[in-house]
Amino acid sequence: MTHDTNEEHTHYYSPDPGHTHDGHYVGPDFEGNIEDHPLWQRENVTLTSVGIDIGSAGTQILFSHLHLRRQSVDLSSRYLVVSRETWYESPVSLTPYESETLIDARALGEIVDNAYNEAKVNPNDIDTGVVILTGEALRRSNSERIGQILSEKCGELVCVAAGHHMEAMLAAHGSGAVEKSHDENERILNIDIGGGTTKLSVINKGIVQVTAALHIGGRLLAVDENGTLVRMEPAGQSHAKRAGLSLKLGDQVSSDDMMVIASSMTDDLIHALTDETVSEHTANLYLTDPIESFANIDSIVFSGGVSEFIYEREPRDFGDLGTYLGKAICESFAEAKVSWKINEDSQGIRATVLGASEYSTQLSGNTGFITDHAELLPRRNLQVVHTEFQFTESFDETALTDAINNTMQNFDLLGCEQDLVHSFHWEGHPDYKRVRAFANAIRQGLAERIDRNKPLFIILDADIALNLGRTLKEDLEINNPMMVIDGVALWNFDYIDLGRMREPSNTVPVMIKSLVFKDVSGDNKRFERLQSGQDE
């Protein structure tokens, strides 16, 4: 999860040389930068992050330093991202396609290699990051394989993520809409218009409440310098048909034709945002479940490639619908078809990659229990198995055992060979009696895995990992390889990567990932119904 505290710092020097930013006293005799003091280093961690955004139209790479700080509340072991310093942004390159079904892997690799070379970064320098594939790039048959290869080659803990909801969330954070919503106590709609899709995020007081995606984008059609149609996605053909144009590759397409298609797309977007009920046509435009209501929106933030035309920052014409779509949207707002105020302050085309640079980075606290760092870390693609249970003050140990067993059975994981992460949300006092009952339930509920000497990965949100680990190891004499860490909240259907132990903070980076490539199955099926007139 991305944690934002809405603080922006580049340097972290304490005004009082005897105290850290968390108020921890380091002694009056310490001289030099506070960052060099061991206590400061235990409370503060800096990670080098990469965000690689492979979208419908553009590909870009961004490198950042993330500063995470331990919360100084009740001896918490939670670390939050308190600032980000972006120190290299690649040029935005057109995403290379080999054919209608394939991304050009070699050309894409050159774009990524060039960014690492220009930034003078070695993959070994990268602590965390994400490769995100979105829009029409995600529709190509080799997108998943390319994402996996890049995630393995671009750094220690770089994961791959994909999907419309994920991109909407990243764009909302990266555009600045979430921060603005929090700071100004507003309900904001972030509209991220890329090359192939438009992502919608409703944000209330800094919380992203709902996300969705529409098949509207600036590069669904493209022409060469002579006006010859050289690219046409299935959704682009559908939009052209709805605008009254029957097009095929090789046709001559005028500027007026492009404007007609862009205006039709804009009307579709306006209807999606303003109609009190979701019409059949609008529902077919959605690539996700529709957003039923946009009531009480205070303002809009645009992001994505087309936003550069809406905000009049990009003078160039790339031979696609982008410039026309930007113009049509501006005209619609000028005609008051939508009355919401437009916020000018947006990260624009950089929004998704900025959000990706912080995506899902968490640190476990320094109260963990790990039997052997070298044996257990790092690990990739661990499935999370979350047992839902209410930890009352005198909870029933047998009931917890049954809950663990039922969760394993429900997910058909009994006897499985893969490593799993077992997640729990602990509540209440960490007295020995309760922790021992918790440990007993784990011993009984996971007896089948323990008896096969499978490693135990247990992650908690509350700060009891050290006590629980010692109880499992020393009191119950469980000799399996074991890692129990805390300060991280997980749920079923999460997948995580675990990084190597960071010294001297004794923390473990945890990268929480979405179900990759799962919310885009059948991506064009709804929208292609337009071609047959089924929505009319």
C-alpha angles and dihedrals in degrees: 000000000000113000118202123187092174093239120133117200132153100183126037108206117147116229087219111055090205096059138057122223088264091058095253112150115235100178135269095258097062113114129190134031114346089227089071094058114102092227092054089048091054092052098040130049129186119203128189109228136191128200118196113187116191106183139168094272109009142037122201138168127209131186122203143171111229119203114205122186131194114244111247095214122116092336089297118183094206119120121203131196102249100172144002128209113197109204103170134030119180122220113268106256126194108259105251119233125192093194143334089288105033139062112222097250096188095051092045090050090054091053091053094043091050091053092052090047094048091048090046090231128148118206087239087065092060116096101178143349147126140253107211124191118194145167119359092352088064091054092064114103095234096047096102093049092048091050092051093049093049092047090054096046103039101065148322100283106017111140132193122235134174143173145087098268091047093051092047090053093048092047092050091054096038096047092058093245094119092051092046092048090052096045096045097035090235139147103235133184114213112203112192110189113189135165097286110009143030117223122204125201125180109205123189120190092336097315121112101226104177138000135193142162135227128199094244121118146147100242103045085108128029136176133197126239090281095053094254115148105244101161130038123164117202090253090050091055089050092051091049091051091050088052090054099259126121106203138176133178111284095032120129110248120193129210088251090055091051091050092050091053092045091049090051090050090050091051088052090052093047091050091050090053100042111028111106090218128036107249121215091252093051091046089055090053091058117094089193135030108304124255102244099203140020094187122156097013110166099192146343132241117198121206138163129067096304090054088070087066093042090054090041093237097125118064097177127096113219095193094257137094095275100098092042093048091050091051093047092051092049090050092050092053091045088054088052094241083141117029099195118118116251116227110220095199105090137132088229117190091007095060100098096044091046090052090046092054089068097029116144097336112154132160124215113228129255093258097080130127117223123168097200123004095193093051098046105033139107105024131170135207100007113174115231118227108192119195111206109215137148109235100207119180091265101025122178111257092202091051090053090049089052091048091054091047093047092050092053091047094046091055092043091238101135107120094008117148100212122098114257136197114225112209129196136175104220121200133183137026119340095226117153096250093057094042090049091051089050091051092048090053091051090049092053098036094050096034093122093056094040092052089054089052092241115166114261116225110183122176125186134183094217125069103256101100097113094049093045093047093050091047092052093045104036107024099035093032095226105168100186118122101272141191121181115176134165144197094071127101116211136175139195114286091033118123121198143194120212120210130208120281114278117222138242091011092055090221132144120216112229120198111200113204137193124238095279119235093352105113095052101060111133088012098170100032096094097044096045088064084078089069092061093046094242091139096055 
